[in-house]
Amino acid sequence: MIALLVSLMLAAGAAGGTWAQGPTLSSARTENAVAELNGKIYVIGGFASGNDDERIVQMYDAARGGWRLLAPLPAGVNHAGAAGLDGKVYVIGGFSSGGPTTACWAYDPATDQWHAIAPLPRARGALAVAVLDGKIHAVAGIANVDLGDHDVYDPATNEWSSRAPLPNPRDHLGLVALDGKLYAIGGRFGNYAHNSGIAQMYDPARDAWNDRAPMPTPRSGIAAAALGARLYVFGGENPRGVFDQTESYDPATDLWSELTPMPAGRHGTGAATLDGRIYIPAGGAINGGSKPSDSLWYFTPPSR
């Protein structure tokens, strides 16, 4: 009977995807940014202990299976956005020295050096960032109020331009690029007592946003990523604690699915896709910024 129960549990996990653990980070973090570039995962800034603005940058090499410290950020930051593009890692906005910042940075792995790039048109933190058609889209976030700003950075010209703003300004949301579109998922209005499951799709050809089926579990402080033809959302926070939910969205059918939960709840981090898996490094183990984690988990979606 016990053997049968274990078999049924394993089968259920496989049907909803499976989780495994990677090597722990050398420094626990939360409210950090995450990016993938050339088979490596970067964990940038955030809070470590005492809710300080961290300059620390750690890189996970999946091929070698270990973490390495890189050149620190020129200035500490938390709640920033990050993306890998054309051989560099970009860090966009966030909070620094207690307030939102316009500062943006680019990291060159070949030289292990950071340099400043054109600042955001308006200071904001808890924004969402994704790469689409060779440019970096920075969407929403918060300064004194929630913002719907949608700005696009072109590395070739080192310039920002504006696009159609997000119809429902919010912060701590997820942003994913998939099949030539952007998807803005979840987030919150002001604080995590006002979480949202809103899902909206941006079509660059029309410079317009459209509503899609809402995420089943309203939440903010989430990690989101695309893999294959679907997007995935992990974790989040609310006044009662942190979420361990894993939910997946299929743009072709406009339907959501619930998958195998995370091993434990997390918020305040990002997700990176690599070799058919989605990696979730660090993040907060309780709501707020007071309990950073050093975990690295990776999720293998079910085959379809």
N, C-alpha and C positions, 0 to 999 in steps of 0.2 A: 504493500500500500504506500509506504514512504517513497519507494523508488518510482512508483507511478506518479505520485504527487510532484516529485522533483522533475520528472520528465515533462509533465504538463506545464510546470512553471517555466522551464527552459523553452518549450515550444511557444508559450505565450510571449516570452521575451523576444524570441527570434521573429515572431510575427509582427511585433511592434518595434523592432530594431534592438540593438544590443549596446551596452555601455562597457567600457574598460578604462583602466586607470594607467596613466603615464607617469613619468618621473616628476616629483614635486619641484616647484619653483624654489630657488634659493632665498627668495624674499616673498612673504605673503603680501597680497595686494587686493584692493577693491577699488571701484570707480576708476579702473584703468581702461586704456584703449587697447585694442587688439587688431593686428593686421597680418596678412600672409603675403610673402614675397619669395618667389623662386624656391619653393619647398621648405621655407622656414617661417616660423610663427613668432611674431614680435608682441611682447607685452610691455606697455608703455605708460609711465607715470602712475597717477592714482594716489590712493592712500595706503600707507603701510601701517605704522603705529602712530597714534596721536593725531590722526587725520591731517598730517602734513601734506603739502603739495610735493609729490615725489618727482625727482628727475630720473630715477632709475629706469633702465631699459634692459630687458632680458629677452634672449632669443632662443627658441627651441628648434633644434635641428633634428627633424624626424628621422633622417637617414642614420644619424649617429646616436640618436636617442638621449640627448642631454641638453642642458641649459647652459647659456654663456652670457655673461655680463658684457654689454656694449657701452660705447661712449654715452654718457648721460645727456639728457635733454639740456639745452641751454638754460631753461627755466622750468621750475616745477609746475605741474599741471594735473588736474583731475577732471573727470567728465568730458574729456576731449573725444574727438572722432579721429579715426586713423584708417589709412588705406595703402596698399602696395600697388605701384603702377610704374611700368617702364624702368625697372631696376632701382627704384627708390621707394622709401617708406615716408608717407606724409602724415603729419599730425596737425589737426585742424581745431582751432578754438579751445573751448573748455573753460574751467575756472582756475585762476591763478591769483595768489595773494588775496584770497577772499572774495574775488569778484570775477565776472565774465571777462574774457580776453578776446582780442582780435588776432593774437599772435598765431602764426602758422610756421611749420618747420618741415624741412625735407632731410632725410637721412640717406647717405650713400654707403652701402655696405662695403664697397671697394676701398674706401678710405677711412671708414669708421668715424665719419664726421657729420655733424648737423650744420645746416645753414638756414637762415630765415628766408621765407618766401613772402609774396604779397599777402598782407593781412586780410582777414575777412572784412567785408564792407561794414558789418556791425558785430560788436562783441556779443558772444553767447556761449553758453555751456549746455551740457546734456543734450547736444544735437546728435544727428545721425548722419553718417557719411557712407557713400558707396561710389564705385567706379562704373561709369557707363560710357561707351564709345570713346574711350581714351581720355576722359575727363572726370574730375572728382566733383560729385554733387554733395553739397552740405545742406541739410534740410532741417527746419524747425529748431527747437531748443528754447532756452530761457535766459533772459537777462533780469529785468525787474518784473516782466510779465512773459507769458508764453508767446513765442514767435512762430510765424509760418514761413519765415524767410527761406528761399530756395536759391542758393548761389552756386555757380559752377566755376571750377578752377581749371584753367588750361595750362598744363605744364610747359607747353611749347612757347607760350607768350608771357607766362607768369602774370596772368590777369584773371580777375573774377568778372563774371557777368551774371545777370539776374534772369531767373525763369519764373514760371507761374508759381505763386506761393502755395503752400499746403493749405487746403480749405479749412482745416480744423487745427489751429495753432496748438502745439503741445510739446512736451519735453520727455526725455528718457524713453524714446521710441526706438524701434528697429527700422532699418532701411536696407533693402536687398535689391540688387540688380539681377534680373532674370529675363532671358530672351528679348533683350532690347527694351525692357520696361523697368521702371522702379516701383517697388512696393514699400509703402510706409505703413508700419504695423504697430498697433498698440500705443503705449505711452500714457501720459497723465496730464491733467489740467491743474497745474499749480503744485500739487503734492500727491503722495501715493494713497491718500484717502479718496482720490478721484481718478482712479485708473480707467482706461478705455480699451476696448477691443477693436476700435476702428481700424479698417484696412482700406487703403486707397492706392490706386495704380496711376503712375505717371507715364504718359505717352509722349516721348520727345518730339515725334513728328507733328503732334497737334499742340504741344506745349500746354497740356491740360491734365488734370487729375480726375479720376472717376472712382466712385465708391465700389468696393468689392465686399464679399461676404465677411462679416466681422469675425475676428478671432474668438473662439468659444470662451476662453478664459481671459477676461479683461485684466491687464497687468502692465507694469512699467518696470524700467530697469532691466529690460530683457536683453538676451543675446539672440541674433538672427543671422541666418546664412542660407544660401542656395546650394543645392546639390542635385545634379540631374535636371529634371523638369519640375522640381518642387522647391518650395522654401520651407524652412524649419525655424521654430521659435522655442527658446529654452528659458526657464527660470523667470525671475522677476521678483517684485516685492509689493507688499501692501501693509496696512497698519498692524496686521496680525502676525506678520513674519515674511518668509520667503517662499516662493513657488518652486516646485520640482517638476512642473508640467513640461512635457514635450509635445508640441502640436505642429502639424504639417499642413501646408496649403498647396492645392493643385490649381494653378491658374486656368488650366484647360476646362475644368468642371466647376470652378468657383466653389470648391468644397474643402472643408477642414477635416483632419483626422487626428485622433489622440493616439500617441505612441508611448513607448516605454518611458516612464518618468526618469529623471536624473537620479543618480545615486543619493544625492542630498540637494536641498534647495540652494540656489545661488542667484545673486543679482549683481549689477554693477560691473559687468565685464562684457566681452564680445565673443564672437564665434569665428573660427577660421576653417575653411574647407581645404582638405589636402588628401590626395590619394584615396578618394572614396569615403572619407571619414570627415566628421565635423568635430573640431577640437574646442573645448571650453576651458580656458586656463583661469585660475585665480577667481576673484569675485568675492562678494560678501556672503558670509554664512548666516547672518541675521540681517533684518532690515536696518537701514542706515549704514554709516561707514565705520562702525566700531569693531567689527570682527572680520578682518581680511583673511583670506584662505590662501594656501599654497598648493592647492590641488590642480591636477591636469587630468581631465576626463575627455574621452573621445567616444563619439556616437557613430555607429554604423547603421544606416537606415535599412529597413527591410527591403528585400528584392521585390520588385513588382512585375 
